Amino acid sequence: MYEDRKAQALASWHKLMEKPERHMNAQEQYEELLRLAEIYFREGFIDRTERMQLVIKATRRYAEAVEGAIAATGL
């Protein structure tokens, strides 16, 4: 049961990272990914290392979005 809940939680996290909700901008997506990683850690679904890995993935995705936005403006 625990492994099923963990797998579902991580699948939801990765789905949000790949396809954010329509109303979300990059910052909102990033904040939600961090919030979920913290919840999963507090609930015991993931350990500190796994939480850090999720934070790093979310941060990289956010940085890519910011770099893309900057490049689109021609700055």
mmCIF file of the N, C-alpha and C atoms, coordinates in Angstrom:
data_MODEL
# 
_entry.id   MODEL 
# 
loop_
_atom_site.group_PDB 
_atom_site.id 
_atom_site.type_symbol 
_atom_site.label_atom_id 
_atom_site.label_alt_id 
_atom_site.label_comp_id 
_atom_site.label_asym_id 
_atom_site.label_entity_id 
_atom_site.label_seq_id 
_atom_site.pdbx_PDB_ins_code 
_atom_site.Cartn_x 
_atom_site.Cartn_y 
_atom_site.Cartn_z 
_atom_site.occupancy 
_atom_site.B_iso_or_equiv 
_atom_site.pdbx_formal_charge 
_atom_site.auth_seq_id 
_atom_site.auth_comp_id 
_atom_site.auth_asym_id 
_atom_site.auth_atom_id 
_atom_site.pdbx_PDB_model_num 
ATOM 1   N N  . MET A 1 1  ? 0.826  -1.188 0.000   1.00 0.00 ? 1  MET A N  1 
ATOM 2   C CA . MET A 1 1  ? 0.000  0.000  0.000   1.00 0.00 ? 1  MET A CA 1 
ATOM 3   C C  . MET A 1 1  ? 0.873  1.256  0.000   1.00 0.00 ? 1  MET A C  1 
ATOM 4   N N  . TYR A 1 2  ? 1.869  1.300  0.858   1.00 0.00 ? 2  TYR A N  1 
ATOM 5   C CA . TYR A 1 2  ? 2.762  2.457  0.951   1.00 0.00 ? 2  TYR A CA 1 
ATOM 6   C C  . TYR A 1 2  ? 3.444  2.703  -0.385  1.00 0.00 ? 2  TYR A C  1 
ATOM 7   N N  . GLU A 1 3  ? 3.970  1.651  -0.996  1.00 0.00 ? 3  GLU A N  1 
ATOM 8   C CA . GLU A 1 3  ? 4.680  1.800  -2.265  1.00 0.00 ? 3  GLU A CA 1 
ATOM 9   C C  . GLU A 1 3  ? 3.749  2.306  -3.361  1.00 0.00 ? 3  GLU A C  1 
ATOM 10  N N  . ASP A 1 4  ? 2.479  1.875  -3.329  1.00 0.00 ? 4  ASP A N  1 
ATOM 11  C CA . ASP A 1 4  ? 1.493  2.368  -4.298  1.00 0.00 ? 4  ASP A CA 1 
ATOM 12  C C  . ASP A 1 4  ? 1.276  3.861  -4.130  1.00 0.00 ? 4  ASP A C  1 
ATOM 13  N N  . ARG A 1 5  ? 1.133  4.317  -2.888  1.00 0.00 ? 5  ARG A N  1 
ATOM 14  C CA . ARG A 1 5  ? 0.911  5.747  -2.634  1.00 0.00 ? 5  ARG A CA 1 
ATOM 15  C C  . ARG A 1 5  ? 2.134  6.555  -3.031  1.00 0.00 ? 5  ARG A C  1 
ATOM 16  N N  . LYS A 1 6  ? 3.307  6.024  -2.748  1.00 0.00 ? 6  LYS A N  1 
ATOM 17  C CA . LYS A 1 6  ? 4.539  6.712  -3.136  1.00 0.00 ? 6  LYS A CA 1 
ATOM 18  C C  . LYS A 1 6  ? 4.619  6.804  -4.657  1.00 0.00 ? 6  LYS A C  1 
ATOM 19  N N  . ALA A 1 7  ? 4.344  5.713  -5.341  1.00 0.00 ? 7  ALA A N  1 
ATOM 20  C CA . ALA A 1 7  ? 4.398  5.704  -6.800  1.00 0.00 ? 7  ALA A CA 1 
ATOM 21  C C  . ALA A 1 7  ? 3.390  6.687  -7.388  1.00 0.00 ? 7  ALA A C  1 
ATOM 22  N N  . GLN A 1 8  ? 2.200  6.742  -6.836  1.00 0.00 ? 8  GLN A N  1 
ATOM 23  C CA . GLN A 1 8  ? 1.179  7.675  -7.312  1.00 0.00 ? 8  GLN A CA 1 
ATOM 24  C C  . GLN A 1 8  ? 1.614  9.122  -7.079  1.00 0.00 ? 8  GLN A C  1 
ATOM 25  N N  . ALA A 1 9  ? 2.169  9.385  -5.908  1.00 0.00 ? 9  ALA A N  1 
ATOM 26  C CA . ALA A 1 9  ? 2.621  10.735 -5.584  1.00 0.00 ? 9  ALA A CA 1 
ATOM 27  C C  . ALA A 1 9  ? 3.714  11.181 -6.554  1.00 0.00 ? 9  ALA A C  1 
ATOM 28  N N  . LEU A 1 10 ? 4.693  10.328 -6.781  1.00 0.00 ? 10 LEU A N  1 
ATOM 29  C CA . LEU A 1 10 ? 5.790  10.686 -7.679  1.00 0.00 ? 10 LEU A CA 1 
ATOM 30  C C  . LEU A 1 10 ? 5.315  10.802 -9.124  1.00 0.00 ? 10 LEU A C  1 
ATOM 31  N N  . ALA A 1 11 ? 4.373  9.973  -9.523  1.00 0.00 ? 11 ALA A N  1 
ATOM 32  C CA . ALA A 1 11 ? 3.813  10.075 -10.877 1.00 0.00 ? 11 ALA A CA 1 
ATOM 33  C C  . ALA A 1 11 ? 3.097  11.413 -11.052 1.00 0.00 ? 11 ALA A C  1 
ATOM 34  N N  . SER A 1 12 ? 2.366  11.838 -10.038 1.00 0.00 ? 12 SER A N  1 
ATOM 35  C CA . SER A 1 12 ? 1.674  13.133 -10.100 1.00 0.00 ? 12 SER A CA 1 
ATOM 36  C C  . SER A 1 12 ? 2.682  14.274 -10.196 1.00 0.00 ? 12 SER A C  1 
ATOM 37  N N  . TRP A 1 13 ? 3.745  14.176 -9.416  1.00 0.00 ? 13 TRP A N  1 
ATOM 38  C CA . TRP A 1 13 ? 4.779  15.211 -9.436  1.00 0.00 ? 13 TRP A CA 1 
ATOM 39  C C  . TRP A 1 13 ? 5.392  15.322 -10.836 1.00 0.00 ? 13 TRP A C  1 
ATOM 40  N N  . HIS A 1 14 ? 5.773  14.183 -11.403 1.00 0.00 ? 14 HIS A N  1 
ATOM 41  C CA . HIS A 1 14 ? 6.398  14.197 -12.726 1.00 0.00 ? 14 HIS A CA 1 
ATOM 42  C C  . HIS A 1 14 ? 5.420  14.658 -13.811 1.00 0.00 ? 14 HIS A C  1 
ATOM 43  N N  . LYS A 1 15 ? 4.162  14.299 -13.671 1.00 0.00 ? 15 LYS A N  1 
ATOM 44  C CA . LYS A 1 15 ? 3.159  14.755 -14.640 1.00 0.00 ? 15 LYS A CA 1 
ATOM 45  C C  . LYS A 1 15 ? 3.048  16.274 -14.606 1.00 0.00 ? 15 LYS A C  1 
ATOM 46  N N  . LEU A 1 16 ? 3.022  16.848 -13.411 1.00 0.00 ? 16 LEU A N  1 
ATOM 47  C CA . LEU A 1 16 ? 2.953  18.307 -13.283 1.00 0.00 ? 16 LEU A CA 1 
ATOM 48  C C  . LEU A 1 16 ? 4.201  18.957 -13.870 1.00 0.00 ? 16 LEU A C  1 
ATOM 49  N N  . MET A 1 17 ? 5.340  18.322 -13.703 1.00 0.00 ? 17 MET A N  1 
ATOM 50  C CA . MET A 1 17 ? 6.570  18.895 -14.241 1.00 0.00 ? 17 MET A CA 1 
ATOM 51  C C  . MET A 1 17 ? 6.547  18.871 -15.775 1.00 0.00 ? 17 MET A C  1 
ATOM 52  N N  . GLU A 1 18 ? 6.033  17.796 -16.346 1.00 0.00 ? 18 GLU A N  1 
ATOM 53  C CA . GLU A 1 18 ? 6.000  17.677 -17.800 1.00 0.00 ? 18 GLU A CA 1 
ATOM 54  C C  . GLU A 1 18 ? 4.880  18.488 -18.440 1.00 0.00 ? 18 GLU A C  1 
ATOM 55  N N  . LYS A 1 19 ? 3.728  18.525 -17.771 1.00 0.00 ? 19 LYS A N  1 
ATOM 56  C CA . LYS A 1 19 ? 2.564  19.225 -18.327 1.00 0.00 ? 19 LYS A CA 1 
ATOM 57  C C  . LYS A 1 19 ? 1.883  20.024 -17.226 1.00 0.00 ? 19 LYS A C  1 
ATOM 58  N N  . PRO A 1 20 ? 2.327  21.254 -17.027 1.00 0.00 ? 20 PRO A N  1 
ATOM 59  C CA . PRO A 1 20 ? 1.689  22.074 -15.983 1.00 0.00 ? 20 PRO A CA 1 
ATOM 60  C C  . PRO A 1 20 ? 0.240  22.364 -16.345 1.00 0.00 ? 20 PRO A C  1 
ATOM 61  N N  . GLU A 1 21 ? -0.525 22.688 -15.334 1.00 0.00 ? 21 GLU A N  1 
ATOM 62  C CA . GLU A 1 21 ? -1.904 23.064 -15.573 1.00 0.00 ? 21 GLU A CA 1 
ATOM 63  C C  . GLU A 1 21 ? -1.928 24.309 -16.449 1.00 0.00 ? 21 GLU A C  1 
ATOM 64  N N  . ARG A 1 22 ? -2.958 24.450 -17.238 1.00 0.00 ? 22 ARG A N  1 
ATOM 65  C CA . ARG A 1 22 ? -3.042 25.537 -18.228 1.00 0.00 ? 22 ARG A CA 1 
ATOM 66  C C  . ARG A 1 22 ? -2.879 26.924 -17.620 1.00 0.00 ? 22 ARG A C  1 
ATOM 67  N N  . HIS A 1 23 ? -3.408 27.117 -16.438 1.00 0.00 ? 23 HIS A N  1 
ATOM 68  C CA . HIS A 1 23 ? -3.375 28.448 -15.832 1.00 0.00 ? 23 HIS A CA 1 
ATOM 69  C C  . HIS A 1 23 ? -2.048 28.771 -15.152 1.00 0.00 ? 23 HIS A C  1 
ATOM 70  N N  . MET A 1 24 ? -1.130 27.816 -15.091 1.00 0.00 ? 24 MET A N  1 
ATOM 71  C CA . MET A 1 24 ? 0.130  28.008 -14.370 1.00 0.00 ? 24 MET A CA 1 
ATOM 72  C C  . MET A 1 24 ? 1.194  28.641 -15.246 1.00 0.00 ? 24 MET A C  1 
ATOM 73  N N  . ASN A 1 25 ? 1.872  29.632 -14.681 1.00 0.00 ? 25 ASN A N  1 
ATOM 74  C CA . ASN A 1 25 ? 3.075  30.117 -15.342 1.00 0.00 ? 25 ASN A CA 1 
ATOM 75  C C  . ASN A 1 25 ? 4.261  29.338 -14.751 1.00 0.00 ? 25 ASN A C  1 
ATOM 76  N N  . ALA A 1 26 ? 5.459  29.600 -15.237 1.00 0.00 ? 26 ALA A N  1 
ATOM 77  C CA . ALA A 1 26 ? 6.635  28.837 -14.811 1.00 0.00 ? 26 ALA A CA 1 
ATOM 78  C C  . ALA A 1 26 ? 6.886  28.967 -13.308 1.00 0.00 ? 26 ALA A C  1 
ATOM 79  N N  . GLN A 1 27 ? 6.705  30.158 -12.774 1.00 0.00 ? 27 GLN A N  1 
ATOM 80  C CA . GLN A 1 27 ? 6.939  30.351 -11.341 1.00 0.00 ? 27 GLN A CA 1 
ATOM 81  C C  . GLN A 1 27 ? 5.927  29.581 -10.506 1.00 0.00 ? 27 GLN A C  1 
ATOM 82  N N  . GLU A 1 28 ? 4.671  29.602 -10.900 1.00 0.00 ? 28 GLU A N  1 
ATOM 83  C CA . GLU A 1 28 ? 3.633  28.867 -10.165 1.00 0.00 ? 28 GLU A CA 1 
ATOM 84  C C  . GLU A 1 28 ? 3.880  27.363 -10.227 1.00 0.00 ? 28 GLU A C  1 
ATOM 85  N N  . GLN A 1 29 ? 4.296  26.886 -11.384 1.00 0.00 ? 29 GLN A N  1 
ATOM 86  C CA . GLN A 1 29 ? 4.612  25.468 -11.529 1.00 0.00 ? 29 GLN A CA 1 
ATOM 87  C C  . GLN A 1 29 ? 5.769  25.098 -10.595 1.00 0.00 ? 29 GLN A C  1 
ATOM 88  N N  . TYR A 1 30 ? 6.805  25.911 -10.589 1.00 0.00 ? 30 TYR A N  1 
ATOM 89  C CA . TYR A 1 30 ? 7.970  25.664 -9.744  1.00 0.00 ? 30 TYR A CA 1 
ATOM 90  C C  . TYR A 1 30 ? 7.582  25.628 -8.266  1.00 0.00 ? 30 TYR A C  1 
ATOM 91  N N  . GLU A 1 31 ? 6.816  26.611 -7.841  1.00 0.00 ? 31 GLU A N  1 
ATOM 92  C CA . GLU A 1 31 ? 6.393  26.662 -6.439  1.00 0.00 ? 31 GLU A CA 1 
ATOM 93  C C  . GLU A 1 31 ? 5.548  25.446 -6.063  1.00 0.00 ? 31 GLU A C  1 
ATOM 94  N N  . GLU A 1 32 ? 4.685  25.009 -6.967  1.00 0.00 ? 32 GLU A N  1 
ATOM 95  C CA . GLU A 1 32 ? 3.847  23.837 -6.686  1.00 0.00 ? 32 GLU A CA 1 
ATOM 96  C C  . GLU A 1 32 ? 4.686  22.564 -6.620  1.00 0.00 ? 32 GLU A C  1 
ATOM 97  N N  . LEU A 1 33 ? 5.656  22.441 -7.497  1.00 0.00 ? 33 LEU A N  1 
ATOM 98  C CA . LEU A 1 33 ? 6.540  21.272 -7.460  1.00 0.00 ? 33 LEU A CA 1 
ATOM 99  C C  . LEU A 1 33 ? 7.320  21.221 -6.147  1.00 0.00 ? 33 LEU A C  1 
ATOM 100 N N  . LEU A 1 34 ? 7.813  22.369 -5.695  1.00 0.00 ? 34 LEU A N  1 
ATOM 101 C CA . LEU A 1 34 ? 8.531  22.415 -4.418  1.00 0.00 ? 34 LEU A CA 1 
ATOM 102 C C  . LEU A 1 34 ? 7.602  22.086 -3.258  1.00 0.00 ? 34 LEU A C  1 
ATOM 103 N N  . ARG A 1 35 ? 6.386  22.617 -3.306  1.00 0.00 ? 35 ARG A N  1 
ATOM 104 C CA . ARG A 1 35 ? 5.407  22.357 -2.244  1.00 0.00 ? 35 ARG A CA 1 
ATOM 105 C C  . ARG A 1 35 ? 5.090  20.865 -2.162  1.00 0.00 ? 35 ARG A C  1 
ATOM 106 N N  . LEU A 1 36 ? 4.881  20.236 -3.312  1.00 0.00 ? 36 LEU A N  1 
ATOM 107 C CA . LEU A 1 36 ? 4.584  18.801 -3.323  1.00 0.00 ? 36 LEU A CA 1 
ATOM 108 C C  . LEU A 1 36 ? 5.766  17.985 -2.806  1.00 0.00 ? 36 LEU A C  1 
ATOM 109 N N  . ALA A 1 37 ? 6.974  18.353 -3.203  1.00 0.00 ? 37 ALA A N  1 
ATOM 110 C CA . ALA A 1 37 ? 8.153  17.630 -2.720  1.00 0.00 ? 37 ALA A CA 1 
ATOM 111 C C  . ALA A 1 37 ? 8.236  17.708 -1.198  1.00 0.00 ? 37 ALA A C  1 
ATOM 112 N N  . GLU A 1 38 ? 7.934  18.865 -0.645  1.00 0.00 ? 38 GLU A N  1 
ATOM 113 C CA . GLU A 1 38 ? 7.968  19.027 0.813   1.00 0.00 ? 38 GLU A CA 1 
ATOM 114 C C  . GLU A 1 38 ? 6.873  18.193 1.478   1.00 0.00 ? 38 GLU A C  1 
ATOM 115 N N  . ILE A 1 39 ? 5.689  18.189 0.910   1.00 0.00 ? 39 ILE A N  1 
ATOM 116 C CA . ILE A 1 39 ? 4.593  17.381 1.463   1.00 0.00 ? 39 ILE A CA 1 
ATOM 117 C C  . ILE A 1 39 ? 4.962  15.904 1.432   1.00 0.00 ? 39 ILE A C  1 
ATOM 118 N N  . TYR A 1 40 ? 5.478  15.445 0.311   1.00 0.00 ? 40 TYR A N  1 
ATOM 119 C CA . TYR A 1 40 ? 5.851  14.028 0.188   1.00 0.00 ? 40 TYR A CA 1 
ATOM 120 C C  . TYR A 1 40 ? 6.925  13.659 1.208   1.00 0.00 ? 40 TYR A C  1 
ATOM 121 N N  . PHE A 1 41 ? 7.848  14.587 1.457   1.00 0.00 ? 41 PHE A N  1 
ATOM 122 C CA . PHE A 1 41 ? 8.886  14.342 2.455   1.00 0.00 ? 41 PHE A CA 1 
ATOM 123 C C  . PHE A 1 41 ? 8.279  14.264 3.856   1.00 0.00 ? 41 PHE A C  1 
ATOM 124 N N  . ARG A 1 42 ? 7.438  15.236 4.200   1.00 0.00 ? 42 ARG A N  1 
ATOM 125 C CA . ARG A 1 42 ? 6.819  15.245 5.535   1.00 0.00 ? 42 ARG A CA 1 
ATOM 126 C C  . ARG A 1 42 ? 5.936  14.037 5.775   1.00 0.00 ? 42 ARG A C  1 
ATOM 127 N N  . GLU A 1 43 ? 5.274  13.564 4.717   1.00 0.00 ? 43 GLU A N  1 
ATOM 128 C CA . GLU A 1 43 ? 4.400  12.404 4.860   1.00 0.00 ? 43 GLU A CA 1 
ATOM 129 C C  . GLU A 1 43 ? 5.170  11.087 4.816   1.00 0.00 ? 43 GLU A C  1 
ATOM 130 N N  . GLY A 1 44 ? 6.468  11.163 4.561   1.00 0.00 ? 44 GLY A N  1 
ATOM 131 C CA . GLY A 1 44 ? 7.308  9.977  4.594   1.00 0.00 ? 44 GLY A CA 1 
ATOM 132 C C  . GLY A 1 44 ? 7.348  9.184  3.304   1.00 0.00 ? 44 GLY A C  1 
ATOM 133 N N  . PHE A 1 45 ? 6.803  9.742  2.227   1.00 0.00 ? 45 PHE A N  1 
ATOM 134 C CA . PHE A 1 45 ? 6.840  9.042  0.947   1.00 0.00 ? 45 PHE A CA 1 
ATOM 135 C C  . PHE A 1 45 ? 8.246  9.038  0.357   1.00 0.00 ? 45 PHE A C  1 
ATOM 136 N N  . ILE A 1 46 ? 9.004  10.109 0.632   1.00 0.00 ? 46 ILE A N  1 
ATOM 137 C CA . ILE A 1 46 ? 10.362 10.224 0.115   1.00 0.00 ? 46 ILE A CA 1 
ATOM 138 C C  . ILE A 1 46 ? 11.298 10.631 1.239   1.00 0.00 ? 46 ILE A C  1 
ATOM 139 N N  . ASP A 1 47 ? 12.578 10.344 1.044   1.00 0.00 ? 47 ASP A N  1 
ATOM 140 C CA . ASP A 1 47 ? 13.563 10.746 2.051   1.00 0.00 ? 47 ASP A CA 1 
ATOM 141 C C  . ASP A 1 47 ? 14.222 12.059 1.616   1.00 0.00 ? 47 ASP A C  1 
ATOM 142 N N  . ARG A 1 48 ? 15.181 12.528 2.414   1.00 0.00 ? 48 ARG A N  1 
ATOM 143 C CA . ARG A 1 48 ? 15.836 13.813 2.121   1.00 0.00 ? 48 ARG A CA 1 
ATOM 144 C C  . ARG A 1 48 ? 16.519 13.813 0.759   1.00 0.00 ? 48 ARG A C  1 
ATOM 145 N N  . THR A 1 49 ? 17.160 12.722 0.424   1.00 0.00 ? 49 THR A N  1 
ATOM 146 C CA . THR A 1 49 ? 17.859 12.637 -0.862  1.00 0.00 ? 49 THR A CA 1 
ATOM 147 C C  . THR A 1 49 ? 16.872 12.725 -2.019  1.00 0.00 ? 49 THR A C  1 
ATOM 148 N N  . GLU A 1 50 ? 15.776 12.004 -1.913  1.00 0.00 ? 50 GLU A N  1 
ATOM 149 C CA . GLU A 1 50 ? 14.756 12.047 -2.970  1.00 0.00 ? 50 GLU A CA 1 
ATOM 150 C C  . GLU A 1 50 ? 14.139 13.442 -3.080  1.00 0.00 ? 50 GLU A C  1 
ATOM 151 N N  . ARG A 1 51 ? 13.895 14.076 -1.937  1.00 0.00 ? 51 ARG A N  1 
ATOM 152 C CA . ARG A 1 51 ? 13.355 15.439 -1.963  1.00 0.00 ? 51 ARG A CA 1 
ATOM 153 C C  . ARG A 1 51 ? 14.337 16.366 -2.666  1.00 0.00 ? 51 ARG A C  1 
ATOM 154 N N  . MET A 1 52 ? 15.606 16.259 -2.342  1.00 0.00 ? 52 MET A N  1 
ATOM 155 C CA . MET A 1 52 ? 16.613 17.122 -2.978  1.00 0.00 ? 52 MET A CA 1 
ATOM 156 C C  . MET A 1 52 ? 16.655 16.874 -4.484  1.00 0.00 ? 52 MET A C  1 
ATOM 157 N N  . GLN A 1 53 ? 16.528 15.632 -4.905  1.00 0.00 ? 53 GLN A N  1 
ATOM 158 C CA . GLN A 1 53 ? 16.520 15.328 -6.335  1.00 0.00 ? 53 GLN A CA 1 
ATOM 159 C C  . GLN A 1 53 ? 15.330 15.980 -7.029  1.00 0.00 ? 53 GLN A C  1 
ATOM 160 N N  . LEU A 1 54 ? 14.159 15.961 -6.384  1.00 0.00 ? 54 LEU A N  1 
ATOM 161 C CA . LEU A 1 54 ? 12.984 16.611 -6.962  1.00 0.00 ? 54 LEU A CA 1 
ATOM 162 C C  . LEU A 1 54 ? 13.182 18.124 -7.031  1.00 0.00 ? 54 LEU A C  1 
ATOM 163 N N  . VAL A 1 55 ? 13.760 18.696 -5.988  1.00 0.00 ? 55 VAL A N  1 
ATOM 164 C CA . VAL A 1 55 ? 14.017 20.138 -5.969  1.00 0.00 ? 55 VAL A CA 1 
ATOM 165 C C  . VAL A 1 55 ? 14.984 20.519 -7.096  1.00 0.00 ? 55 VAL A C  1 
ATOM 166 N N  . ILE A 1 56 ? 16.010 19.726 -7.290  1.00 0.00 ? 56 ILE A N  1 
ATOM 167 C CA . ILE A 1 56 ? 16.981 20.005 -8.354  1.00 0.00 ? 56 ILE A CA 1 
ATOM 168 C C  . ILE A 1 56 ? 16.310 19.920 -9.719  1.00 0.00 ? 56 ILE A C  1 
ATOM 169 N N  . LYS A 1 57 ? 15.496 18.899 -9.939  1.00 0.00 ? 57 LYS A N  1 
ATOM 170 C CA . LYS A 1 57 ? 14.788 18.771 -11.220 1.00 0.00 ? 57 LYS A CA 1 
ATOM 171 C C  . LYS A 1 57 ? 13.864 19.967 -11.456 1.00 0.00 ? 57 LYS A C  1 
ATOM 172 N N  . ALA A 1 58 ? 13.126 20.356 -10.441 1.00 0.00 ? 58 ALA A N  1 
ATOM 173 C CA . ALA A 1 58 ? 12.203 21.483 -10.571 1.00 0.00 ? 58 ALA A CA 1 
ATOM 174 C C  . ALA A 1 58 ? 12.968 22.776 -10.837 1.00 0.00 ? 58 ALA A C  1 
ATOM 175 N N  . THR A 1 59 ? 14.091 22.958 -10.165 1.00 0.00 ? 59 THR A N  1 
ATOM 176 C CA . THR A 1 59 ? 14.895 24.164 -10.339 1.00 0.00 ? 59 THR A CA 1 
ATOM 177 C C  . THR A 1 59 ? 15.478 24.231 -11.742 1.00 0.00 ? 59 THR A C  1 
ATOM 178 N N  . ARG A 1 60 ? 15.934 23.113 -12.242 1.00 0.00 ? 60 ARG A N  1 
ATOM 179 C CA . ARG A 1 60 ? 16.465 23.083 -13.617 1.00 0.00 ? 60 ARG A CA 1 
ATOM 180 C C  . ARG A 1 60 ? 15.368 23.431 -14.619 1.00 0.00 ? 60 ARG A C  1 
ATOM 181 N N  . ARG A 1 61 ? 14.188 22.860 -14.425 1.00 0.00 ? 61 ARG A N  1 
ATOM 182 C CA . ARG A 1 61 ? 13.074 23.146 -15.339 1.00 0.00 ? 61 ARG A CA 1 
ATOM 183 C C  . ARG A 1 61 ? 12.720 24.634 -15.296 1.00 0.00 ? 61 ARG A C  1 
ATOM 184 N N  . TYR A 1 62 ? 12.682 25.202 -14.104 1.00 0.00 ? 62 TYR A N  1 
ATOM 185 C CA . TYR A 1 62 ? 12.365 26.623 -13.958 1.00 0.00 ? 62 TYR A CA 1 
ATOM 186 C C  . TYR A 1 62 ? 13.440 27.485 -14.639 1.00 0.00 ? 62 TYR A C  1 
ATOM 187 N N  . ALA A 1 63 ? 14.697 27.135 -14.434 1.00 0.00 ? 63 ALA A N  1 
ATOM 188 C CA . ALA A 1 63 ? 15.793 27.889 -15.064 1.00 0.00 ? 63 ALA A CA 1 
ATOM 189 C C  . ALA A 1 63 ? 15.688 27.829 -16.583 1.00 0.00 ? 63 ALA A C  1 
ATOM 190 N N  . GLU A 1 64 ? 15.326 26.665 -17.125 1.00 0.00 ? 64 GLU A N  1 
ATOM 191 C CA . GLU A 1 64 ? 15.141 26.532 -18.576 1.00 0.00 ? 64 GLU A CA 1 
ATOM 192 C C  . GLU A 1 64 ? 14.013 27.435 -19.055 1.00 0.00 ? 64 GLU A C  1 
ATOM 193 N N  . ALA A 1 65 ? 12.936 27.493 -18.295 1.00 0.00 ? 65 ALA A N  1 
ATOM 194 C CA . ALA A 1 65 ? 11.803 28.345 -18.678 1.00 0.00 ? 65 ALA A CA 1 
ATOM 195 C C  . ALA A 1 65 ? 12.197 29.812 -18.660 1.00 0.00 ? 65 ALA A C  1 
ATOM 196 N N  . VAL A 1 66 ? 12.943 30.219 -17.648 1.00 0.00 ? 66 VAL A N  1 
ATOM 197 C CA . VAL A 1 66 ? 13.388 31.609 -17.550 1.00 0.00 ? 66 VAL A CA 1 
ATOM 198 C C  . VAL A 1 66 ? 14.355 31.930 -18.691 1.00 0.00 ? 66 VAL A C  1 
ATOM 199 N N  . GLU A 1 67 ? 15.289 31.032 -18.957 1.00 0.00 ? 67 GLU A N  1 
ATOM 200 C CA . GLU A 1 67 ? 16.226 31.265 -20.046 1.00 0.00 ? 67 GLU A CA 1 
ATOM 201 C C  . GLU A 1 67 ? 15.493 31.367 -21.379 1.00 0.00 ? 67 GLU A C  1 
ATOM 202 N N  . GLY A 1 68 ? 14.480 30.535 -21.578 1.00 0.00 ? 68 GLY A N  1 
ATOM 203 C CA . GLY A 1 68 ? 13.692 30.582 -22.804 1.00 0.00 ? 68 GLY A CA 1 
ATOM 204 C C  . GLY A 1 68 ? 12.945 31.891 -22.936 1.00 0.00 ? 68 GLY A C  1 
ATOM 205 N N  . ALA A 1 69 ? 12.404 32.379 -21.837 1.00 0.00 ? 69 ALA A N  1 
ATOM 206 C CA . ALA A 1 69 ? 11.680 33.650 -21.854 1.00 0.00 ? 69 ALA A CA 1 
ATOM 207 C C  . ALA A 1 69 ? 12.622 34.809 -22.168 1.00 0.00 ? 69 ALA A C  1 
ATOM 208 N N  . ILE A 1 70 ? 13.812 34.762 -21.594 1.00 0.00 ? 70 ILE A N  1 
ATOM 209 C CA . ILE A 1 70 ? 14.800 35.812 -21.854 1.00 0.00 ? 70 ILE A CA 1 
ATOM 210 C C  . ILE A 1 70 ? 15.228 35.761 -23.324 1.00 0.00 ? 70 ILE A C  1 
ATOM 211 N N  . ALA A 1 71 ? 15.488 34.565 -23.826 1.00 0.00 ? 71 ALA A N  1 
ATOM 212 C CA . ALA A 1 71 ? 15.906 34.424 -25.220 1.00 0.00 ? 71 ALA A CA 1 
ATOM 213 C C  . ALA A 1 71 ? 14.811 34.910 -26.171 1.00 0.00 ? 71 ALA A C  1 
ATOM 214 N N  . ALA A 1 72 ? 13.559 34.697 -25.812 1.00 0.00 ? 72 ALA A N  1 
ATOM 215 C CA . ALA A 1 72 ? 12.446 35.115 -26.663 1.00 0.00 ? 72 ALA A CA 1 
ATOM 216 C C  . ALA A 1 72 ? 12.347 36.635 -26.761 1.00 0.00 ? 72 ALA A C  1 
ATOM 217 N N  . THR A 1 73 ? 12.835 37.331 -25.751 1.00 0.00 ? 73 THR A N  1 
ATOM 218 C CA . THR A 1 73 ? 12.773 38.796 -25.775 1.00 0.00 ? 73 THR A CA 1 
ATOM 219 C C  . THR A 1 73 ? 13.954 39.397 -26.541 1.00 0.00 ? 73 THR A C  1 
ATOM 220 N N  . GLY A 1 74 ? 14.943 38.567 -26.836 1.00 0.00 ? 74 GLY A N  1 
ATOM 221 C CA . GLY A 1 74 ? 16.100 39.046 -27.580 1.00 0.00 ? 74 GLY A CA 1 
ATOM 222 C C  . GLY A 1 74 ? 17.116 39.777 -26.733 1.00 0.00 ? 74 GLY A C  1 
ATOM 223 N N  . LEU A 1 75 ? 17.040 39.622 -25.433 1.00 0.00 ? 75 LEU A N  1 
ATOM 224 C CA . LEU A 1 75 ? 18.009 40.293 -24.558 1.00 0.00 ? 75 LEU A CA 1 
ATOM 225 C C  . LEU A 1 75 ? 19.317 39.539 -24.483 1.00 0.00 ? 75 LEU A C  1 
# 
